[in-house]
Amino acid sequence: SPIGENFRSYIRQYPALLSSTTPNWFRLWPQEALLEVASHFLIGFPLNVVVPGKEDEKHRESLVMSTETLLQRDIAYAFSVIHSSVAKMSESMYAEVKRYNYVTSPNYLQLVSGFKKLLEKKRLEVSTASNRLRNGLSKISETQEKVSLMSEELKTSSEQVKILARECEDFISMIEIQKSEATEQKEKVDAEAVIIRREEIICLELAATARADLEVVMPMIDAAVKALDALNKKDISEVKSYGRPPMKIEKVMEAVLILLGKEPTWENAKKVLSESTFLNDLKNFDRDHISDKTLKRIAIYTKNPELEPDKVAVVSLACKSLMQWIMAIENYGKVYRIVAPKQEKLDSAMKSLEEKQAALAAAKKKLEELQAVIEELYRQLNEKTDLLNELRAKEERLRKQLERAIILVESLSGERETWIETVNQLDLSFENFPLFERHKLLFSIHMTAKILSNSGKLLEEEYDFILKGGIVLDKQGQAPNPAPWWISEQNWDNITELDKVAGFHGIIDSFEQHYKAWNGWYATTFPEQEDLVGEWNDKLTDFQKICVLRSLRPDRISFCLTQFIITKLGPRYVDPPVLDLKATFDESISQTPLIFVLSPGVDPAQSLISLSETVKMSQRMYSLSLGQGQAPIATKLIMDGIKDGNWVFLANCHLSLSWMPTLDKMIATMQSMKLHKKFRLWLSSSPHPDFPISILQTSIKMTTEPPRGIKSNMKRLYNNINEANMEICSEPSKYKKLLFALCFFHTVLLERKKFLELGWNVIYSFNDSDFEVSEILLLLYLNEYEDTPWGALKYLIAGVNYGGHITDDWDRRLLITYINQFFCDQALQTRKFRLSTLSNYFIPDDGDVQSYLDQIQMFPNFDKPDAFGQHSNADIASLIGETRMLFEALLSMQAQTNSTGSSENGETKVFDLAKEILINTPDEINYEQTAKIIGINRTPLEVVLLQEIERYNKLLVEMCTQLRDLRRGIQGLVVMSSDLEDIFVAVSEGRVPLQWLKAYNSLKPLAAWSRDLIHRVGHFNSWAKTLRSPTLFWLAAYTFPTGFVTAVLQTSARATKTPIDELSWDFYVFVEEDTAAARIIREGGGVYIRSLFLEGAGWLRKNQCLQDPLPMELICPLPVIHFKPVENLKKRCRGVYQCPA
């Protein structure tokens, strides 16, 4: 197909194909032909068809045409309009983006035939849905009939209940009369035994009173002591920790102090609580000798309704137990004064009671005869009552059934909206499952921009500026920077280009007149929440304010765009749903593979194993990690799984790309096969350009990423640790502390990646297996050795396990620094040992797994840079890096169309930019003349000069050639190759083409890179013309700085006749500015380097030492530095800091 990329590549590789090809031209059919063809294909195809089950409607037929003929004519006309509209839109697309969309007559025929197939399919679906709906309506009608019957039955039952209720009331009246007669008979019996009963009651009351007084108090005492036993040091520490305790806690402690005979003050309370014997003193309190004065003072507290134990428990459970103890002691003290004399009378009362029991027995016998009569009467009453309750239950049951039936009928009317919302939510969930975390905001921004653009609420020129910023190739006409000490060169380029955008004219004048006010806005922590300076706050729209923010504070762009999305579309578009693996599995079918798109540090295997256990498929799940020689095994697993209904998990598909076409064919064959309903094919693969797109299109895609932040990662690690793991070590206390430190160590290594170059010089893929191995080593060595083997643990964990990933020496030094900070004696000996300078992160006291999770839950949701030992500016640099990657991804999604809305399109813009770059590109340096003048006997530095000239000349020639070809390609004079297309896109987006970055790496945009190239070539051009080494060397200008540094060492080695491997560097930093330093430089060996910069630190010129950078000072210029080769033995060692680079 001429639309495909393969066809274009073949034509470029084999131009002779064009001369040997005969094109077949498909001319556009006229409107009449389109109508005639469509009408012909619709003949005999019924259009006026009534949905089955629906009564035929009587239509008034036209006098000229039947309804069937009218439908054929109108539908044929619609086909012709659709085809013509697509053809016109294709012409517009070619005019705007130079992309073809071929509209041919077969497309039209496919449109008509596709309509017929789709109409038949939809008729069947509508018929099925109609029958289902009619069945539902039939059920509703039946339900309504049952509702009517139940209403009648309920009415009858209600009447029966009323009749029986009246009968029960009459029967109760009769029972009362009979009970009255029985009572009179009972009174006669009671009169005969009255004297005996009085004496018995007196004896019983005396004995019961003495016994009850003690029995009432003692359970309270026991309960209070149990409550005290339940308290622990943590509960007491909770009460003691209050500086100004709540009123209830203070009152409870005053009462405790009064009982203990101490002054009721909070200071005394804290002292008493600090005593280790506090609880034992309360349990062993002498309650038999409480004075009346003490009881009187205590009563004030116990009678206070606010000090009831349950109310106190709201504030403190520990104080609740103390209040229960206070009340029990008070009750005991009161009762004890009454019980003592009664105890003496108890013995004599019991003796008298025994003598009178015999007399009482005769009276009870007569009383039992009367009770039998009364019980018979109650039995008859219960029979009537049970019958009444049964009828009432039946009535209630009917009423509830009737209510549910009514609710069912009424609720069906609103069920459709609920279903629609559910489907929408499922659609949203499945759209977000295959998105990486870093792409979710990207997706939301792109979607918002497209929605607002199509509705005319977003100007393409403003959105283009947001993505690209200001591109200034020639600064001759640019307004001067009014405040270069805080407005960087790139930021001023953004402002000057923003002034050219409609709606921003005059913003340069505002910066020139109010640069101090703008500096105040720039320096705020959250500038997106602050008002802009002067009239600009009211003048600009919300999106235009983002343009200003993008010019000066790109680190806040993601937050500002997030809020903008919330404002325009709602919060759910910035808070996408979390992957629910169980729900994804429930929505899948046997024919559909499920693929995990992997990211570093996460293995989905454990989650899949847990799911298999949940759905009882763990015994029928087979996993295989793909690689060399694994293809036959994988094929057999799939075929067995299809037959037996197994789960097959093929991990790391990106390591077996040669077998992927075979897997693609197997998946395509599965679509038409009848598979076991329990069969599932699970895949995992890292993103790879050669992975078959058809597999991705067929599969349900899910992304797996580690959680972000210290808190989330620590919770993830501890969720996989159970109580048995914590107690398996012979020294559990030591193990728990070091395990917490190990988790923090692992988390910090993972999260440090967010700081990019300030985090690690090289990004490493630390993963859970590193932590698991380290955890095993920790347990093994603590069990094996009585004294903690710090050296072995640090070496194996940091040097071997995690250190196996490290390739950079500075990163290895950082890793060793972390392990030395976390694994030390202080971590075991110091209570709440801090793991960072922040007070939030410390090793908690010994406890169970839940207590550690509770401590982790108290960690902040957003980690400050201090948690990693970083300056606050590091977070800004990290956010700027994220913003840069976000804009690069958004730019890659943009069509190369006109962004200004004028007649100048994207090609014209790139054509002019290419011309401007060509004009400003410096001329080549004369390599032959320079080499001829230097001669054969070249010094190491002269060799480096010639090498750099050769590299820069190659770059300049390649740039000029490609830019000229690009301009000719835009004009249509040459074929646009794939390389030229890449350059076209890069120039359009303001990026440096990848072909030019092969000379040296750079993160600068195209405009700044072009200006920097002029200075670089100028540095070597001036050196080549004079053949005198520069006074100040510009190290950053060298495409291979290592070669230059080695050449300096070689020069010094030859001059001093010292072996080069015995030389090292010594550095001296100048106090003076560059120009002043150049005047006072003397020959002293080595070289003087200018234009070096510090990132992540500041330089105090006066004291010649490093310092913390100022807020928002991301880059700090360094003075001239003397790079002086010295012998290793003579190198300064004291007072020197090995600064990482």
ChimeraX attribute file (.defattr): number of C-alpha atoms within 10 A of each C-alpha:
attribute: neighborCount
match mode: 1-to-1
recipient: residues
	/A:1	8
	/A:2	10
	/A:3	11
	/A:4	8
	/A:5	9
	/A:6	11
	/A:7	12
	/A:8	15
	/A:9	12
	/A:10	11
	/A:11	13
	/A:12	16
	/A:13	11
	/A:14	10
	/A:15	10
	/A:16	10
	/A:17	12
	/A:18	11
	/A:19	7
	/A:20	8
	/A:21	8
	/A:22	8
	/A:23	7
	/A:24	6
	/A:25	7
	/A:26	11
	/A:27	9
	/A:28	14
	/A:29	15
	/A:30	10
	/A:31	13
	/A:32	10
	/A:33	12
	/A:34	21
	/A:35	20
	/A:36	14
	/A:37	16
	/A:38	23
	/A:39	19
	/A:40	12
	/A:41	15
	/A:42	19
	/A:43	12
	/A:44	7
	/A:45	11
	/A:46	13
	/A:47	18
	/A:48	13
	/A:49	9
	/A:50	12
	/A:51	15
	/A:52	14
	/A:53	10
	/A:54	11
	/A:55	8
	/A:56	10
	/A:57	7
	/A:58	6
	/A:59	8
	/A:60	8
	/A:61	11
	/A:62	10
	/A:63	6
	/A:64	8
	/A:65	10
	/A:66	13
	/A:67	15
	/A:68	15
	/A:69	18
	/A:70	16
	/A:71	16
	/A:72	21
	/A:73	16
	/A:74	12
	/A:75	18
	/A:76	21
	/A:77	18
	/A:78	14
	/A:79	21
	/A:80	22
	/A:81	15
	/A:82	12
	/A:83	20
	/A:84	19
	/A:85	12
	/A:86	14
	/A:87	17
	/A:88	11
	/A:89	12
	/A:90	17
	/A:91	16
	/A:92	14
	/A:93	15
	/A:94	12
	/A:95	13
	/A:96	16
	/A:97	15
	/A:98	13
	/A:99	13
	/A:100	14
	/A:101	15
	/A:102	14
	/A:103	17
	/A:104	15
	/A:105	14
	/A:106	10
	/A:107	12
	/A:108	20
	/A:109	16
	/A:110	11
	/A:111	15
	/A:112	21
	/A:113	15
	/A:114	12
	/A:115	13
	/A:116	17
	/A:117	11
	/A:118	12
	/A:119	13
	/A:120	14
	/A:121	12
	/A:122	12
	/A:123	16
	/A:124	14
	/A:125	12
	/A:126	14
	/A:127	17
	/A:128	14
	/A:129	12
	/A:130	16
	/A:131	16
	/A:132	12
	/A:133	12
	/A:134	14
	/A:135	12
	/A:136	13
	/A:137	14
	/A:138	12
	/A:139	13
	/A:140	17
	/A:141	13
	/A:142	12
	/A:143	17
	/A:144	17
	/A:145	12
	/A:146	14
	/A:147	19
	/A:148	13
	/A:149	13
	/A:150	17
	/A:151	16
	/A:152	12
	/A:153	14
	/A:154	19
	/A:155	14
	/A:156	12
	/A:157	17
	/A:158	16
	/A:159	12
	/A:160	15
	/A:161	20
	/A:162	14
	/A:163	11
	/A:164	17
	/A:165	19
	/A:166	11
	/A:167	13
	/A:168	19
	/A:169	14
	/A:170	11
	/A:171	14
	/A:172	17
	/A:173	11
	/A:174	14
	/A:175	17
	/A:176	12
	/A:177	11
	/A:178	14
	/A:179	17
	/A:180	13
	/A:181	11
	/A:182	15
	/A:183	15
	/A:184	11
	/A:185	13
	/A:186	17
	/A:187	13
	/A:188	11
	/A:189	16
	/A:190	17
	/A:191	11
	/A:192	11
	/A:193	16
	/A:194	15
	/A:195	11
	/A:196	16
	/A:197	18
	/A:198	11
	/A:199	14
	/A:200	21
	/A:201	14
	/A:202	13
	/A:203	22
	/A:204	17
	/A:205	14
	/A:206	19
	/A:207	20
	/A:208	15
	/A:209	17
	/A:210	21
	/A:211	15
	/A:212	14
	/A:213	18
	/A:214	18
	/A:215	12
	/A:216	14
	/A:217	19
	/A:218	16
	/A:219	12
	/A:220	18
	/A:221	22
	/A:222	14
	/A:223	15
	/A:224	24
	/A:225	21
	/A:226	14
	/A:227	18
	/A:228	21
	/A:229	13
	/A:230	11
	/A:231	16
	/A:232	11
	/A:233	11
	/A:234	10
	/A:235	15
	/A:236	19
	/A:237	14
	/A:238	13
	/A:239	22
	/A:240	19
	/A:241	11
	/A:242	13
	/A:243	10
	/A:244	9
	/A:245	14
	/A:246	12
	/A:247	12
	/A:248	21
	/A:249	24
	/A:250	19
	/A:251	21
	/A:252	23
	/A:253	24
	/A:254	21
	/A:255	25
	/A:256	21
	/A:257	18
	/A:258	16
	/A:259	24
	/A:260	16
	/A:261	10
	/A:262	14
	/A:263	14
	/A:264	19
	/A:265	14
	/A:266	20
	/A:267	12
	/A:268	15
	/A:269	20
	/A:270	18
	/A:271	11
	/A:272	19
	/A:273	18
	/A:274	14
	/A:275	10
	/A:276	10
	/A:277	10
	/A:278	13
	/A:279	20
	/A:280	12
	/A:281	12
	/A:282	18
	/A:283	16
	/A:284	9
	/A:285	14
	/A:286	12
	/A:287	15
	/A:288	11
	/A:289	10
	/A:290	17
	/A:291	11
	/A:292	11
	/A:293	9
	/A:294	16
	/A:295	18
	/A:296	11
	/A:297	13
	/A:298	20
	/A:299	16
	/A:300	10
	/A:301	19
	/A:302	21
	/A:303	11
	/A:304	10
	/A:305	9
	/A:306	14
	/A:307	21
	/A:308	17
	/A:309	21
	/A:310	15
	/A:311	14
	/A:312	21
	/A:313	17
	/A:314	11
	/A:315	16
	/A:316	20
	/A:317	20
	/A:318	22
	/A:319	27
	/A:320	25
	/A:321	23
	/A:322	26
	/A:323	29
	/A:324	24
	/A:325	25
	/A:326	24
	/A:327	22
	/A:328	23
	/A:329	25
	/A:330	23
	/A:331	19
	/A:332	21
	/A:333	20
	/A:334	15
	/A:335	16
	/A:336	18
	/A:337	12
	/A:338	14
	/A:339	16
	/A:340	12
	/A:341	11
	/A:342	16
	/A:343	16
	/A:344	11
	/A:345	14
	/A:346	18
	/A:347	12
	/A:348	13
	/A:349	17
	/A:350	14
	/A:351	11
	/A:352	14
	/A:353	18
	/A:354	12
	/A:355	11
	/A:356	15
	/A:357	13
	/A:358	10
	/A:359	14
	/A:360	15
	/A:361	11
	/A:362	11
	/A:363	17
	/A:364	14
	/A:365	10
	/A:366	13
	/A:367	16
	/A:368	12
	/A:369	11
	/A:370	16
	/A:371	14
	/A:372	11
	/A:373	13
	/A:374	17
	/A:375	12
	/A:376	11
	/A:377	17
	/A:378	15
	/A:379	11
	/A:380	13
	/A:381	17
	/A:382	13
	/A:383	11
	/A:384	18
	/A:385	16
	/A:386	11
	/A:387	14
	/A:388	19
	/A:389	14
	/A:390	12
	/A:391	19
	/A:392	18
	/A:393	12
	/A:394	14
	/A:395	20
	/A:396	15
	/A:397	13
	/A:398	18
	/A:399	17
	/A:400	11
	/A:401	14
	/A:402	21
	/A:403	12
	/A:404	13
	/A:405	18
	/A:406	14
	/A:407	11
	/A:408	14
	/A:409	16
	/A:410	12
	/A:411	11
	/A:412	12
	/A:413	9
	/A:414	9
	/A:415	10
	/A:416	11
	/A:417	9
	/A:418	10
	/A:419	11
	/A:420	11
	/A:421	11
	/A:422	12
	/A:423	11
	/A:424	11
	/A:425	13
	/A:426	14
	/A:427	11
	/A:428	15
	/A:429	17
	/A:430	17
	/A:431	14
	/A:432	21
	/A:433	23
	/A:434	19
	/A:435	19
	/A:436	18
	/A:437	17
	/A:438	12
	/A:439	15
	/A:440	18
	/A:441	21
	/A:442	21
	/A:443	17
	/A:444	20
	/A:445	21
	/A:446	14
	/A:447	15
	/A:448	19
	/A:449	18
	/A:450	14
	/A:451	15
	/A:452	13
	/A:453	14
	/A:454	9
	/A:455	9
	/A:456	10
	/A:457	12
	/A:458	17
	/A:459	17
	/A:460	17
	/A:461	14
	/A:462	20
	/A:463	18
	/A:464	18
	/A:465	19
	/A:466	23
	/A:467	21
	/A:468	20
	/A:469	25
	/A:470	25
	/A:471	20
	/A:472	23
	/A:473	17
	/A:474	15
	/A:475	11
	/A:476	8
	/A:477	7
	/A:478	12
	/A:479	13
	/A:480	13
	/A:481	19
	/A:482	16
	/A:483	14
	/A:484	11
	/A:485	7
	/A:486	16
	/A:487	18
	/A:488	13
	/A:489	11
	/A:490	18
	/A:491	20
	/A:492	24
	/A:493	23
	/A:494	23
	/A:495	23
	/A:496	23
	/A:497	20
	/A:498	24
	/A:499	16
	/A:500	14
	/A:501	13
	/A:502	11
	/A:503	14
	/A:504	19
	/A:505	14
	/A:506	13
	/A:507	17
	/A:508	22
	/A:509	13
	/A:510	16
	/A:511	19
	/A:512	15
	/A:513	12
	/A:514	14
	/A:515	18
	/A:516	13
	/A:517	14
	/A:518	18
	/A:519	16
	/A:520	11
	/A:521	19
	/A:522	20
	/A:523	13
	/A:524	13
	/A:525	12
	/A:526	13
	/A:527	17
	/A:528	21
	/A:529	10
	/A:530	12
	/A:531	13
	/A:532	20
	/A:533	18
	/A:534	12
	/A:535	10
	/A:536	17
	/A:537	14
	/A:538	12
	/A:539	13
	/A:540	16
	/A:541	12
	/A:542	13
	/A:543	18
	/A:544	20
	/A:545	19
	/A:546	22
	/A:547	26
	/A:548	21
	/A:549	20
	/A:550	24
	/A:551	23
	/A:552	22
	/A:553	21
	/A:554	24
	/A:555	20
	/A:556	20
	/A:557	23
	/A:558	19
	/A:559	13
	/A:560	22
	/A:561	20
	/A:562	17
	/A:563	16
	/A:564	18
	/A:565	21
	/A:566	17
	/A:567	11
	/A:568	12
	/A:569	15
	/A:570	12
	/A:571	14
	/A:572	11
	/A:573	21
	/A:574	19
	/A:575	13
	/A:576	18
	/A:577	16
	/A:578	9
	/A:579	16
	/A:580	11
	/A:581	13
	/A:582	15
	/A:583	10
	/A:584	16
	/A:585	14
	/A:586	8
	/A:587	10
	/A:588	14
	/A:589	16
	/A:590	20
	/A:591	23
	/A:592	19
	/A:593	22
	/A:594	24
	/A:595	24
	/A:596	24
	/A:597	22
	/A:598	20
	/A:599	17
	/A:600	14
	/A:601	16
	/A:602	17
	/A:603	19
	/A:604	16
	/A:605	14
	/A:606	10
	/A:607	12
	/A:608	17
	/A:609	14
	/A:610	14
	/A:611	16
	/A:612	17
	/A:613	13
	/A:614	11
	/A:615	10
	/A:616	11
	/A:617	16
	/A:618	16
	/A:619	10
	/A:620	15
	/A:621	19
	/A:622	16
	/A:623	16
	/A:624	16
	/A:625	16
	/A:626	21
	/A:627	16
	/A:628	10
	/A:629	9
	/A:630	13
	/A:631	18
	/A:632	9
	/A:633	11
	/A:634	21
	/A:635	15
	/A:636	11
	/A:637	21
	/A:638	24
	/A:639	14
	/A:640	15
	/A:641	22
	/A:642	24
	/A:643	15
	/A:644	15
	/A:645	20
	/A:646	24
	/A:647	25
	/A:648	24
	/A:649	25
	/A:650	20
	/A:651	24
	/A:652	19
	/A:653	22
	/A:654	19
	/A:655	16
	/A:656	18
	/A:657	17
	/A:658	15
	/A:659	19
	/A:660	18
	/A:661	14
	/A:662	13
	/A:663	19
	/A:664	17
	/A:665	12
	/A:666	14
	/A:667	21
	/A:668	16
	/A:669	11
	/A:670	16
	/A:671	13
	/A:672	9
	/A:673	12
	/A:674	11
	/A:675	18
	/A:676	16
	/A:677	14
	/A:678	16
	/A:679	24
	/A:680	25
	/A:681	22
	/A:682	20
	/A:683	21
	/A:684	25
	/A:685	18
	/A:686	17
	/A:687	13
	/A:688	12
	/A:689	8
	/A:690	10
	/A:691	18
	/A:692	14
	/A:693	11
	/A:694	13
	/A:695	21
	/A:696	15
	/A:697	9
	/A:698	17
	/A:699	20
	/A:700	20
	/A:701	22
	/A:702	23
	/A:703	19
	/A:704	21
	/A:705	17
	/A:706	18
	/A:707	15
	/A:708	16
	/A:709	20
	/A:710	26
	/A:711	21
	/A:712	17
	/A:713	21
	/A:714	23
	/A:715	18
	/A:716	15
	/A:717	18
	/A:718	17
	/A:719	12
	/A:720	8
	/A:721	11
	/A:722	12
	/A:723	10
	/A:724	10
	/A:725	14
	/A:726	18
	/A:727	14
	/A:728	12
	/A:729	19
	/A:730	15
	/A:731	14
	/A:732	17
	/A:733	16
	/A:734	16
	/A:735	23
	/A:736	24
	/A:737	20
	/A:738	21
	/A:739	19
	/A:740	20
	/A:741	22
	/A:742	20
	/A:743	20
	/A:744	22
	/A:745	21
	/A:746	22
	/A:747	21
	/A:748	18
	/A:749	20
	/A:750	23
	/A:751	18
	/A:752	21
	/A:753	18
	/A:754	20
	/A:755	20
	/A:756	18
	/A:757	18
	/A:758	17
	/A:759	20
	/A:760	20
	/A:761	17
	/A:762	15
	/A:763	17
	/A:764	17
	/A:765	17
	/A:766	21
	/A:767	17
	/A:768	15
	/A:769	13
	/A:770	17
	/A:771	20
	/A:772	12
	/A:773	14
	/A:774	24
	/A:775	17
	/A:776	10
	/A:777	17
	/A:778	24
	/A:779	20
	/A:780	13
	/A:781	17
	/A:782	19
	/A:783	17
	/A:784	13
	/A:785	10
	/A:786	10
	/A:787	9
	/A:788	16
	/A:789	13
	/A:790	13
	/A:791	11
	/A:792	14
	/A:793	19
	/A:794	20
	/A:795	15
	/A:796	17
	/A:797	22
	/A:798	23
	/A:799	18
	/A:800	14
	/A:801	19
	/A:802	23
	/A:803	18
	/A:804	14
	/A:805	17
	/A:806	23
	/A:807	13
	/A:808	12
	/A:809	11
	/A:810	17
	/A:811	20
	/A:812	19
	/A:813	12
	/A:814	15
	/A:815	20
	/A:816	17
	/A:817	12
	/A:818	18
	/A:819	19
	/A:820	14
	/A:821	16
	/A:822	23
	/A:823	19
	/A:824	15
	/A:825	10
	/A:826	12
	/A:827	20
	/A:828	18
	/A:829	10
	/A:830	10
	/A:831	12
	/A:832	15
	/A:833	19
	/A:834	19
	/A:835	21
	/A:836	15
	/A:837	12
	/A:838	14
	/A:839	12
	/A:840	15
	/A:841	20
	/A:842	22
	/A:843	24
	/A:844	17
	/A:845	15
	/A:846	14
	/A:847	11
	/A:848	14
	/A:849	17
	/A:850	13
	/A:851	13
	/A:852	19
	/A:853	17
	/A:854	11
	/A:855	17
	/A:856	21
	/A:857	14
	/A:858	11
	/A:859	18
	/A:860	14
	/A:861	12
	/A:862	10
	/A:863	15
	/A:864	16
	/A:865	17
	/A:866	14
	/A:867	18
	/A:868	20
	/A:869	13
	/A:870	16
	/A:871	18
	/A:872	18
	/A:873	21
	/A:874	25
	/A:875	20
	/A:876	21
	/A:877	24
	/A:878	19
	/A:879	22
	/A:880	18
	/A:881	17
	/A:882	20
	/A:883	19
	/A:884	18
	/A:885	14
	/A:886	19
	/A:887	17
	/A:888	15
	/A:889	14
	/A:890	17
	/A:891	20
	/A:892	12
	/A:893	10
	/A:894	13
	/A:895	12
	/A:896	19
	/A:897	18
	/A:898	19
	/A:899	18
	/A:900	16
	/A:901	11
	/A:902	7
	/A:903	8
	/A:904	12
	/A:905	17
	/A:906	19
	/A:907	21
	/A:908	15
	/A:909	15
	/A:910	23
	/A:911	21
	/A:912	12
	/A:913	21
	/A:914	22
	/A:915	17
	/A:916	13
	/A:917	20
	/A:918	16
	/A:919	12
	/A:920	14
	/A:921	17
	/A:922	19
	/A:923	15
	/A:924	16
	/A:925	21
	/A:926	14
	/A:927	17
	/A:928	11
	/A:929	12
	/A:930	20
	/A:931	16
	/A:932	9
	/A:933	11
	/A:934	16
	/A:935	10
	/A:936	8
	/A:937	8
	/A:938	12
	/A:939	15
	/A:940	16
	/A:941	19
	/A:942	22
	/A:943	17
	/A:944	21
	/A:945	22
	/A:946	20
	/A:947	17
	/A:948	20
	/A:949	22
	/A:950	17
	/A:951	15
	/A:952	22
	/A:953	19
	/A:954	14
	/A:955	19
	/A:956	21
	/A:957	13
	/A:958	14
	/A:959	19
	/A:960	19
	/A:961	12
	/A:962	18
	/A:963	22
	/A:964	16
	/A:965	18
	/A:966	26
	/A:967	23
	/A:968	15
	/A:969	19
	/A:970	19
	/A:971	13
	/A:972	10
	/A:973	11
	/A:974	12
	/A:975	15
	/A:976	18
	/A:977	16
	/A:978	12
	/A:979	13
	/A:980	20
	/A:981	14
	/A:982	15
	/A:983	23
	/A:984	26
	/A:985	21
	/A:986	19
	/A:987	22
	/A:988	21
	/A:989	24
	/A:990	23
	/A:991	22
	/A:992	21
	/A:993	19
	/A:994	13
	/A:995	15
	/A:996	15
	/A:997	12
	/A:998	11
	/A:999	14
	/A:1000	13
	/A:1001	10
	/A:1002	11
	/A:1003	11
	/A:1004	14
	/A:1005	20
	/A:1006	22
	/A:1007	23
	/A:1008	21
	/A:1009	16
	/A:1010	20
	/A:1011	18
	/A:1012	14
	/A:1013	18
	/A:1014	14
	/A:1015	14
	/A:1016	18
	/A:1017	23
	/A:1018	16
	/A:1019	16
	/A:1020	23
	/A:1021	20
	/A:1022	14
	/A:1023	16
	/A:1024	23
	/A:1025	13
	/A:1026	10
	/A:1027	15
	/A:1028	10
	/A:1029	15
	/A:1030	16
	/A:1031	16
	/A:1032	19
	/A:1033	18
	/A:1034	17
	/A:1035	17
	/A:1036	14
	/A:1037	19
	/A:1038	23
	/A:1039	18
	/A:1040	16
	/A:1041	14
	/A:1042	10
	/A:1043	16
	/A:1044	20
	/A:1045	19
	/A:1046	15
	/A:1047	18
	/A:1048	20
	/A:1049	28
	/A:1050	22
	/A:1051	19
	/A:1052	20
	/A:1053	19
	/A:1054	12
	/A:1055	10
	/A:1056	13
	/A:1057	10
	/A:1058	15
	/A:1059	13
	/A:1060	17
	/A:1061	11
	/A:1062	12
	/A:1063	20
	/A:1064	16
	/A:1065	16
	/A:1066	18
	/A:1067	16
	/A:1068	12
	/A:1069	16
	/A:1070	19
	/A:1071	17
	/A:1072	14
	/A:1073	13
	/A:1074	17
	/A:1075	11
	/A:1076	12
	/A:1077	19
	/A:1078	16
	/A:1079	9
	/A:1080	8
	/A:1081	13
	/A:1082	10
	/A:1083	7
	/A:1084	9
	/A:1085	17
	/A:1086	19
	/A:1087	20
	/A:1088	24
	/A:1089	21
	/A:1090	23
	/A:1091	16
	/A:1092	14
	/A:1093	16
	/A:1094	16
	/A:1095	17
	/A:1096	21
	/A:1097	18
	/A:1098	20
	/A:1099	18
	/A:1100	13
	/A:1101	16
	/A:1102	9
	/A:1103	9
	/A:1104	13
	/A:1105	11
	/A:1106	14
	/A:1107	13
	/A:1108	14
	/A:1109	20
	/A:1110	15
	/A:1111	13
	/A:1112	17
	/A:1113	18
	/A:1114	18
	/A:1115	16
	/A:1116	16
	/A:1117	13
	/A:1118	21
	/A:1119	21
	/A:1120	24
	/A:1121	21
	/A:1122	21
	/A:1123	20
	/A:1124	19
	/A:1125	25
	/A:1126	22
	/A:1127	17
	/A:1128	13
	/A:1129	10
	/A:1130	10
	/A:1131	14
	/A:1132	12
	/A:1133	10
	/A:1134	6
	/A:1135	5
	/A:1136	9
	/A:1137	9
	/A:1138	7
	/A:1139	7
	/A:1140	10
	/A:1141	10
